[in-house]
Structures are given as structure tokens and as C-alpha cells.
Amino acid sequence: MPITKKIREDVKHFSLNILGISVFLHIFAPAKGHTASHADTSCAQMVELVDTRDLKSLDHCGRTGSSPVPGTNTSEDNRPATYTDMSWDDFVQSLTYDEESMGEEAWQQYLEQLEWLHSHPMDINSATPDEMAMLPFLTPAQIEAIQAYVHLDGPMKSLGELALIPAIDYQTRRVLPLFFTVRHGEGRKSKKGGWFRNMQNSLDSRMDIPLYYRKGYQTGKYRGNPLYNRIRYSLESDHVNIGAHAKKDPGEGFYDSFGGYAMIRNKGIVRTAIIGDYRAGWGEGLVISRGTSTGKSSMMSNTSQGIRPMTGMSESGFLRGVAITLGKAGNPGRQAKFRMSGTLFASYRALDATLDEDGNARTIVESGYHRTESEIAKKNNTRSALVGAHILAEMGHFSVGATGYWQHFDRTLSPGNDQYRRWYPQGQDFGVIGLHGGYSYYRWTASAEVAYSTVHGGIATLGRVQWLANRNLKIGVLGRYYNHKFYSFQAAAICENSRVQNESGAMLRIEARPWDRLSLIAYADFFADYWPRYGMTKSSNGQELMLEGKFVVSGKHSLSLRYQMKRKAANDLILPRHRVKAQWTCLPSGKWKLQSTALVHMAPTKEPGFGFSQLVQGKMLKEDALRLGLMAGYFHAPDYLTRIYIYEPSLWNSTSSTSYYGHGLRFATTIRYTFPRSHWMIEAKYALTHMLDRGSISSSLQEILSPTRQDISVQVRMTY
């Protein structure tokens, strides 16, 4: 429907009003910068010159006694500390350039893992190396440095002491308070409480209520009601974790997804033992790596995370069965001369699949939706059994390991005769085996893996090297080669395409902080494929470049700018695309945050897409019991190829960054109330999308016969 002149004028006035309010708040919000004292400067210079093993010489910089590191928070809750302005929202937004390369399902699985770790922060003084390794952005050298610091100088008094560890660079130091805390009065040697020491129970339930009907409900194609509901319970303690959940997607008749787990950890020779739903990953992820990051932001990530419970709500990307890791944990902070560990794991799951006329499985379906008759017919129509093992030997700063698994399907996989499917797995039995190794010492980290799959006899390799020149400069190089004949159902590694297959590439990444007010992140990735991909008739190559800078204008104002260029072939043509994101953040007080964002997305032969949003977040009442969030956004992206990603506030333990195309407005607001001196939290979200260029939203059975979409979400959480 053509846009009338009146609507254009309304949109223009709306845009100018939002922009004017933003500029006014940014300019007139009080600013108070921080000037480093002579003592701060001397300490900063000294920590650059010492090794982690010599940290006792830094006592006069605030390491011991009642005097903390300058500029840090010493209260009971040190997450986040006052020396960093990194919030959970900031952290998620820093990863948004990975959304396209990872795919929606992998992106959600990765965020689920990080959200669980964020909502269950570890005590940095008692966390084991295996527990720290669950954070994908910590390298083995950094984990070793933290462990050595606590072992040599005693428990940290605040997270500000991370500034005294040379191996922890600036970017990592900003992120760590989101996942660590300091529990005063508790040490590694405390035995009080036994198996259930530091136990906490939590129960939460969420319901999403759409204020509209999709075409699938009106035509009777969807068998259930449009409500979304989930219920989740977890018990967390130092040695025992238990969890269970149930979920109903919109359009499904009743609770359609169930899961649970029970885990024991750090008990004698048993490092971890899990029964139920779990994820696993070792090496570089070429053999198996479920629920870890595969985007460009994870280039320097640690993927050797072992086995861990499946804590998210996803219906794919996990194993269901039993797994156990045995091995001596070793002394924290001390480098073991030789240490071995071994893992055995097994899984049996029912999967959804699209079948051909002969009853063979053409495609494994991972969406988890069972709304229509055709979707219900695919539900659990294929079974898969898997057994595997991993062994790891650690010798000083070196490690070497081997991983392998065998997987059987009760149906024959038959992907069809399409050219791009030529090297997809065929048959019923598949095996993958791989060798991986690593080296970490102080400022250097190197790792590599080579894997072989039996399906077509293909090989895959990946290696990376990272050098921390100083706390303000980190450089990483990565190379990969995934033969077109290689395939692993459980693999997840850095790649441009959706599969660890048919790709080779090289990547350089640099993180720098030239001076205190400016931080930079840049990477360049060059990739190629041998066999034609979907929509292609020949091999192709491409490049991706990204540069992001953040400038701290004052103590309360910061400006960030990101440029991203990707040249990737589609339909036998190389189409360069350019994305620009500018963001201005203002912290008028310790209670409020204002953030203005402008986005542009350009592609050849397509009209550019652009958008902007204004975010306001605040905390009120005693103990910040009331938290508010508001986002107003505008987008104009005529084509899906130039779609715009807008981040908005969301409910606890969930993230919302959605792509939009077309011409419209987006509003979202959240309110959360935590009852003081109580165990209850209740929150709600209202979201509205209004299209200005059409009379309906979406298509097919998902079509909404109105230009407006409104949603309400309510969540209740209890902890005790």
C-alpha cells in the first residue's frame, strides 16, 4: 500500500522528536570524569612489568589489607564492579555482528549458555579451572593466571583486582564481572554443607500472550492456542546440580518439550557426571561442540568445555543420556607436571525428520515446532544412538587429546540428488575421530585440531594462535580447512556457512586500546568453498572486514562506531554488503542509562536499509527493587537483504535482538520488581510493531492480517 503524504509527515515528526530528546538528554546530563591519581598511574605501570607469579610485590597498590584497588567496588555484591560500564545488554550487543554467520538456532543456543552463566555467577576465589573454562572468551593462559593469583596471594577482595593480572586484557576485564562474583568469608577449603554446600533453588515460569491471531489459527491449521509457556526448575550447589523444564510453543496443543538433568561435580576422582540432557565439546569443535559460539567474535574463544548440563530451552543441539569425566583435579594455581582425564558419553534421542517416498530421512528438522498436521507427522519419527569417548593429557603448559564418536540412525539418511547436497551424509552409521592439542604460557596461547569422518572420508583442520602483547593489545590468527567430504553431526566451529564442511579460510583479529579513552576491535576473514553451495553452480570465495571503536567522551558519555563489510557470492554473483552502526551511550547517574543507536545496511541493486532506536533503562526504589526499560525504534529496509537488527530490553534470562525489514515502528517496554528481603521477582514486557508500508505482517500461516502486532510477556521467578 503506498504511503500517504500525511503518514510520511508523521514519521518525519516522530523521528525528529526522538532525535531531539536524545540529543537534549545527552548534552545536559551531568558529566563527571575521572582523573587518575599518581598512585594509580604508578600501579598501572608496575603491573605491566611483572609476571603473574610476582604479584606479591604489588601489595602497596591496594592488593592486601582493607585498601582495595583504586576505583573498585568492595561491597558484598561485586557484579558488576564500578570500574566498568559493561552491562549484560552491552555484552550481547557487542556480539550482534555474529547473528548472520551463526544462524538463528546456533545463536540462541550460544546465548542460552551465556545467560545461564550470567545468572549463576561463579565465585572467582573458589571456581575450578574446569568451571572457568565454561566461559568461551577465557583462554587457558588467562585461567591459569587467575588461578595462580588467588593461590599465591590469597582470595580476592573485589573483582577490581583483575586489573593486577597482566594476562587479563582490558576487553576481558570488562566482561568478567558479568560472570564472576566475590563471596566474602568463603574459601576453597571450606567443607561446610557437604554435597549441597551453597545450595540455591530457583523456579521460574514465563507466558507470552499475543494480542492478535495469525492465519494458521484462523484457518484451523494450527492445532493449539497461540500462547507460549515455559516452566523451569533448578537446584545449584557446589557439588550437585539438578534441573528440569517443560515448554509449549505457540500453536502447539500442550506442553510439547520436556527435559532435565542431574549432575555431580568435583567429588574425588569424578570431575563431572551427568544423567539426562547435556552438551559436550572438546578441542576446536570439529568432532563435537554443542552450544558453543561459532561466530567471528569467538575467534579467540576457548571451545574445550567438556560436558555440562543442558540448561536452556532449545529442542536441538544437545545429547540425552549419560556422561562422566574422571580425572584428578590437581592443585589450584599450580602447574601439574602430568595429569590425565577421560570422558565416556552416550546418547539416545528421538528426532524430527522430513521423509521421502521410501521412508528415508531426507532432512533432520531442528525447529521443534509441532503445530500443523505435517509438523506433527515429523515429530520423533527418527531415532539416533550415539556413543563416544574423549581422553586428555596435560603436561605442564602443553595438552593433547583425542575425541571420537559413533552415531547410528534407525532410518537411512538420503539427502537427495541436488548438486549442493552431493556430499551430505548418506546411510545409517557414521563415525568421526579427531586429535587436538594446545599450548598456553603467560601471553601466548596456541591450539589446533584435525578430524576425520567416515561418511565420505573427509578431513577437517583448524588452528589458532593468540598473543597478548600487553594488557592493551591482543592479536590472534586463525586458519581452517574443512574438506567438502567431511561431515560431523555434532561439530560446531568457526565457519562462514552453516556447516563445518566445504570451506577454507584465514582470519586475523586485533583488539587494542591505544589510550585510556579509546578501544578498538578489528578482524579480517578470507574464505572460499570448493563445492557449489546452495544457489550456486560453481565454487566461490569472499571476504569479511569489521572495525569497531569505542571512545569514552567523559565519565558518563561514550560513543561507539562499527563498520562491517562482507563480499559473499550468491546466485553466482559476488554481492558486497556494508553495515554501519553508531551508538551514543549516556549514564546521567548510577541509576539511569540512555542509548541512541543508528544503523545503515547497504547492498548492490537494493535500496539501503536504515533505522534508529532510543533505549532508556533505569533503577528505582530501595535496593533497586524496580527496574524499567523502554525502547522506541524506526526502521526502513525495503528488502530482506538489507534488513536491520534492533536490540531491545527483554525479560530475565532471555535476549531480544530481532531483524526487521519493510517500513515501520517498533516499541518495547519492560518492568521488573524484586520484592525486598524476599525470594520473589515478577516482570512483564509489552512490545508493539506497526508497519507503515503494508496491511499485514509475515506470510503463509504466520501471516497477521493487520499492520500492527502487539505482544505481552509475563514472568515470575522464585529463589530460595
N, C-alpha and C positions, 0 to 999 in steps of 0.2 A: 504494500500500500504506500503511495507516495507521501512524503512528509509535507504537511502544510506549512505555510509561512508562519502561522501562529505558533505551532509546535517548535519550529526552529528558533523563534524568538524566546520561547520559554526555556528551551535548553540553553540558549546563549546566556540568559539572565541567571539561570541556575549555576552554570559554570563560573560566571564572573563572581557571583556571591560566595560560592565555596572558596574560590581562589582568594578573594578579598579577605574573608575571615581567616584563612590560613596565614596569609602574609601578616595581618594585624597581630595575630597571636604570636607568631614567630618573632616579630620585631619588638613587641612591647613586653614579652615575657622576660622577667628579670634574669640576668645572666651574671654568674659569679665564677670566674675562672680560678684555677688552682695553680699557684706558683710553687715549684719545688724548692724546698729548703736546701741549704748547703749540705746538711746531713744526708738528705735523700739522695742528692747527686753523688756524694761520695760512696754511699752504699751501692748505688746502681753501677758505678764504675768498678767497684770491688768485685761484685758478683760476676762481672764479665770476665774477670781474670782468674777465677778459682774453679777448680773441679768440684763436682758434687761431693766427692769424698773429703773435701777440706772445708765443709760448711761450718765447722765449729769455730773457725776463725772469724765468722761474721756475727758473733754474739752481740757486739756493740751496735749493730744495725737494727736491733729490735728482735732478734731471734729468741732470746731466752728471757726469763723473768716475766714481769707483768707488763712490760712495754712491748706493744705489738709492732709489726711492720708499719711504717708511716702510711696513713691513708687507708687503712683496712678496718674492717668491722670485727669486733671481738664479742659480739652478743652471742647468745645461745644458738640462734638460727643464722648461720653464715651463708645462706644461699638465697640470692646472690650477694657477694661482698660489695661494699660501696666503691671499691676501686674500679669496677667495671660496669658499663651501662648495657651489657649484653643481657637481653631478656629471652624467654623462650620464643616469643614471636620474632625477635630479631634473628635468632638462630635458624628458625625454619625458613624465614625469608632469604637468608644467606644461601640456602640450598635450592632455591626455586629454579635456578637455571638448569637443574638436573631433571626436571619433571618430564620433558620430552624425551630425553635419551634413555631414561629408566623405564618408562611406561607407567601407566596409572596403577596397575596392580603391584608391581615391584616397589613403586614409590610409597604406596600406602603401607606395605609390609615393613619397609625400612623405617618409616615414621612411627609405626606402632611399636617397634623395638625401642626406638629412642624415647618415645613418650613414656613407656613403662619405666625405663631407666631414670628419666627425669622425675617422675612421680614417686620413685623409690630411691632417693639419693643414698649413695654409699658413704659410710664413714671413712674418710681418707686415711685415718690412722689405723684402721683395722682391716680394710679391704685387701684381699689377697691379689697376687698378680693375675690369676685366672679371672677374678671378678673385674679387675680393671681392664682386662683385655676385651671385655664385652663392649667397651666404648671404641668404636671403629676408628676414631681420629687420634687415639693414643698409640704411638709406636712402641715397640718393645724397649727401645732405649729410654724413652720417657717414663715408662712404667718402672723400669729398673732404677731410674734416677729418683723417682718419688719414694719407692720402697727403701732405697739407701738413705735418703734424707731422714725419713721417720725412724729408721733403725739406728742411725748414728747419733742424731740429735734429740731423739725423743718425739712424742706426739706433737703435732701442730696445734697451736692455739687458735689459729684462724686460717682461712684459705688465702689470706694475703701473703702467707709465707711461700706460696708458689712462685712469687717474684724472686725468691732467693735461689731457685733451682735453675742453673744455666740451660739445662736441656729442655725446659718448658718455654717455648717461644711465646710471643705476645698474643697471637691469634688463639693458640690453645689455652693460654691462661685466661682469656676472656670467656671461653666456653665452659671450662671445668666447673665453675661454681653452679652450673645448671644441673650437674650430676653428682656432685660431692657435697658433703657437709662435715662439720666437726662436732662430734658428740663428746662434750667435756666430761671428764671423770671416768671414761671407759677406755680400757687399753686392750692390747692383744691378749694378755694373759688372763683376763677375767673369765671365770668359768661359771659365774652365777647364772642360773636358769637352765643349764644343761642343753638338751636338744632344742628347746624352744626359747632360747635366750633372745631378748629384744623382739619379742613376738608382737605382731600387729595384724589385725583382721580388718578387711575392708569389703564393703558390699555397695555396689552402685547399680543403678538402673536408669536407662535413658529411653525416651519415647519421642519420635518425630511425628508431627501432625501436619499434613499438607492441607492448605485451605483451598484446594482445587481438585479436580478429577482429571486424570489422564484418559486418553481414548481407550486404553486397554480395559479400564473399569466400566466405561460407558457401554462398550460393546460386549462385555461379559467375557472377554478373552483372559483377563487376569482372574484367577480363582479365589483370591483372598482380598482383604481390605487394604487400603493404602497406608496403613500405619507401619512405622518401623519401631522395633522394640528390642532392647538387649538387657540382659541381666548378667552380672559378673561378680564373683566372689573370689577373694584371695587371702591366704594366710602367709605372712612373711616372717621369717626368723633367721637367725644366724646359720642354722643347720637344716631346717625343714621348711619347704615351700609347698603350698597346696593351692590349686586354683581350679575354677570351673566356670563355664559360661553357657548361655543359650541366646540365640539370636533369631529374629524374624525380620526378613526383608520386606519392603513394600510389595504388595501383590501376592504374597505367599499366604497360605491358609492358616498356618500355625507356626510355632517355633520349628524352624527347619534345620538349624545348625546347632550342634552341641559339641562341647569339648571340655577337656580337663586334664590335669596333670598332678603328680605328686613327685617331689624332688628332695633328695638328701644330698648335702654337700659338705665337704671339709670334715669328714669323720674318719679318722685313721687313714687307711690306705685308699678309701673311697673319696675321690675328689668330687665326683658328681654321679648321681644315679637318678634316672627319670623313668617313670612309667606313665604313659598317656601321650599327649601331644607335645612334640618338641621340635626344635630346629637344631641344625648342626652345620659346622663349617670349619675347614682347615686349609692351610696353605693360602693360595691365591684364589681359591674358589673354583678352580677348573674342574674338580671332581665333584665336590659338594659344597654348597654355601647357601643356605636358606635364610632369608630375612636380613641379609646384609646389603650395604649400599653397592650399587653397580654404576653409579653416575660419575661424572667428571670430578665432582667435589670430593670423591672418595679415593682419588688417585694415590694419596699418601696414607690411606687408611690401613688399619690392621684387620685382616679378614680371618685370622686364626682365632676363632672364638670358641671352639669346642662345642659341646652340647649345652643347650639351655632350654628352659620351658617355653612353650608357645603361649605367650600372654596376650596376644592380640585377638581380634575378632575375624580375621581373614579366614576364608574357606579353602585356601590353597597355600602352597609354599611352606608346608610343614610335613613332618613324619608322625606316624601314630603307631606306638608300640613301646619298646623298652630300649634303654641305652645306659651304659655305665662306663665311667672313666676311672681307671685305677692308676695310682702312682703316688710317690712321696711328694708332699707339697714343698718341702725344703724350708730353710730359714729365711724369713722376710728380710730383704735388704742385703743378703749375702749371695754372692755368685756361686752356684753349685758347680763342683768340678764335673760331675756326671749325674744325670738324672733321666729316668725314663718314665713314660706313661703310655698306657694303651687304652683304647676305646673299642667296645663292641656295640653295635646298634642294629636293630631290626624294626621293620615297619610293615603293617598290613592295612591298606586303605581301600575304600570304595571310591571310585572316581566317576565323574560325568564325562561322556564321550558322544561325539556325533558318529553314527554308524552308517556304513554303506549298505547296499542291497544284499551283500553276502554276510552281513552281521559283523564285519570287521570294523575296528575303530579307525576312523579317518582323522579325527582331531580330538585331543583331550581338551575339555572345556573347563575353565577355572573361574568363571564369573560367579558361581554359587547361586544364581537365580533359578527359582523353580516356580514360576508364576503361571505360565501357559501350559497347555497340554503337551506341546512339543518340548518345552524345557523339562517338564516332569518326566517325560519319556526318556530323557537322557540321564536322569538322576540315578547315580550309583549303579549304572549298567556295566561297569568295568571294574575289575579288581586288580590290585597290584601288590605284590610282595617284594620286599627288599631286605637284604642283609649286607652288612659291611663292617669294616674294621679300620682303625687308624692307630698308628704307632709313632711315637715321637721320642727322640733322644736329644737332650740338651747338654752341651759340653761347653761350659764357660759362656762365651759370647756367641757361640755357634749353636744352631739347631738344625736337625734334619728329620724328616718324617715321611711316611708313606700312607696313602689312603686308597681304599678300593671298595667297590660295592657291586653287587649283582642284583638285577631287578627283573622280575617276571610279571607279565600281564596275562590274564586269563583269556583275552581276545588277541587276535593278530592285529598289529598296527599296520594299516595300509593307507598311507597319506595321499595316494592318487598319482596321476601322471603329469600334473602341471610341472613345467620346467623348474620353477623355483622350489618345488618340493622334491626334486630328484634325490637329494641327499638327506631327506628327513628319515628318521628311524623306521625300519620295517621289520616285522617279525614279532616274537613274543619274549625273547630273552636278550638282555643287554648287560654289558659289564663295562666298567671304567676303572682304571687304576692310575695313580699318579705319585710322583715323588716331589717333595718340596723341601726347601732349605732356607735358612736365614742367618744373618749376622747383624748384631747390634752392639755398638760400643760408643758411649758418650754422644758424639754429634753425628755418627754415621749409622744408617740403617739400610740393609740390603736384603732382598728376598726374591725367590724365584720358584716356579713350579712348572713341571712338564707332565702332561697327562695323555693317556692312550685310551681310545674307546673301541670296543669290539664291533660296533654296529656296522661300520664301513672301513674300519682300520685307520681312522684318522688320529692326528696328533695335534695337541694344543700346548702352547708355551706362553708364559708371562713372567716378566722380571721387572724389578724396580729398584732404584737407588735413591736415597734421600740424604741430603747433607744439611745440617743445621750450622751454618757458618757462624752465627751468633744469635742471640735471642731476638734479633730484628730481621734476620734473613734466613729463609729456608728454601732450598732448591731440590726439586725432585725430577727424575727422569724415568719414564716407563716405556717398555716395548712389549708388544703382544703379537702372536701369530696363532690364529685359530683356523686350522685346515677345514676346507669345505666338507670333508668326510668325517670330521669329528662331531660327536654329539653326546651330551650328558644331560639327562632329565633333571638332575639336581644341581647343575652348575649355575653360578651367578658371579660374573666377573666384569670388569670394566669393558664395555663394548659400545659401539655406536648404534648397532642394531639390537633387536630384542633377544637374540640368541647368541650364545658363546659358540659361534660357528661361522665359517666363511668370512673371515676378517683378519686383516693385519694392520698394525698401526704403531705410531710412536708419539709420545706425548711429553711435553716439558711444562712444568708448573713452578711458579715462583711466588712466594709470599714474602713481602718486605715491609719494613716500617722505617722509611728514610729519616723521619724525625717524629717526635712525640705526637704531633697532631695529624700525621698522615700515615695511613696504612694502605698497602696495595696487594692485590691478588691477581695473577695473570696465568693463563695457560694457553698452549697451542697444541692442537691434536691433528695429526695427519693419518688418514685411514684409507683403506682400499679393500675391495672384495673381489674374489676370483670368479665365483659362480654368480650368474644373474640373480638378483633379488626379486622380490615381488614387484611387478610392474615394469621390470627391466628385461631387455633382450641381450644385454652384454654386460661385461664386468665394468666396474666404475671405481672412482676414488673421490675423496673430498677432504675438506679441512674445516676446522673449527677454531676460532680465536675468541678469547674472553679477557677483558681487562676491567677490573673493579677497583675503585679507590674510595676511601672514606676519609674525610677531612673534618677534624674537630675544630669548629669555629671558636667555641668557648666552652666553659664548663657545662653549659646547658644546651648548646646548639651543635649539630653535626650535619654534614652534607655528604651524601654518597652518590656515586655515578657508576653505572655499569654499562659496558658495551659488549655485545656478543655478535659474532658473525659466523655463519655456517654455510659452507658450499657443499651440497649433497645432491647426488643425482636422483631424479625421479622421472619416470617415463622416458628414459634415455636422454634426459636433459639435465644439465647441472644448473641448479637454481640457488644462487646466493641469497641468503636472508639476513637481515640486520635487525637487532633488537637493542633498544636503549631504555634504561631505567634510571631515573633521577629521583632521589629521595631526600627530604629535609626533615630532620627529627629535632624536636624541641622538648626539653624537660623543664617546664616552668617551675616545678617544685618536685619534692621527693614523692608526691602523690599522683602527679598527672604527667601524661605523655601525649604529645601531638606529633603526628607524622603525615606529611604530604608526599604523595608519590605521583609521578608522571611516567607514562610508558608509551613507546612507539615500536611498531613491528612492521618492517618493510620487506617486500618480496617482488621479484620481477613480474611484470604484466598484471600485478594485483594492486588495487588501491590500498595505500598504507592503513594499518590499524593503529589506533591510538586510544589512550584512556588516562584517567587520573582518579585518584582517590584521596580522601581525607580520613585519617584514623584518629580517634580520641579515646584514651584509656585513663581510668582514674581509680583511686582507692579512697574510701571514706570510712568514717566512724572509728571507734576504738579498735585497735589491733587490726586495722584494715579489713574489718568484717565484711564490708560492702565493696564490691568491685564492679565497675561499669566499663563497657566497651561500645564504641559506635563507629561505623564506617559508612561513608557515602561515596559512591563511585559512579563514573560515567565512562562508557566505552563506545567506540565507533570502529568496528572491524568488519568491513563488508564481506570478507572471505575467511573461511576456516583456516587457511594457510597463514593468515596474518592475525590470528586470534590473540587475545590479551589475557594475561594471568593477573588476577587481582586477589590479594591476600586480605582476609577479614578475620575479626575476632571470632573465636569459637568456644565450645564448652570444654571443660576439663577433660584431659586425656583424649583430645581429638584436635585435628588440624584442618583448616579450610583454606585452600588456595585453588581456585577454580578458573578454568579458561572460559572466555566469553567471545562470541562473535556475533555480528549484527550491530544494531544501533540501539542502545538502551541505557537504563539506570539500574544501579544496584545499591541496596541499603541493607545493613545488618547491625543489630544491636544485641548485646549480651548483658545480663545482670547476674551476679553471684553473691550469695550471702552465706557466710560461715558463722554458725552460732558460737559466740564467745564461750569459752570454758565448756564446750560441748563437743560431741563427736559427729555432728551433722553438718552437711553442706547441701544447699539447694541452688540451682541455677536454671536460667531459661535463655533462649535465643529466639529472636524474631528476624526473619530475612525476607526481603522483597526484591523481585526482579521485574522491571517494566520495560517492554520492548517498544521502541518508537517507530520501527520500520515495518512491523508486521502485526497481524492479528492473532497469531498463535505462536507457541513455543515448542521446539523439538519436532519430531516427526514420528510416523508409524504409530505403534501402540503407546509410545511415550508422549505423544502429542497432547498439549494442553490447548484447548480451544479458547484461548484468551491471551491477550498480550501481557497479562500480569500473573506472576507466580508469587505466592506467599506461603511461608513455612514457619511453624513454631516447634521448638525443641525444648524439652524439659528433662532435667537430670537431677537425681538425688543420690548422695553418697554418704555412707556412714563408716566411720573408722573407730576401732576400739582395741 
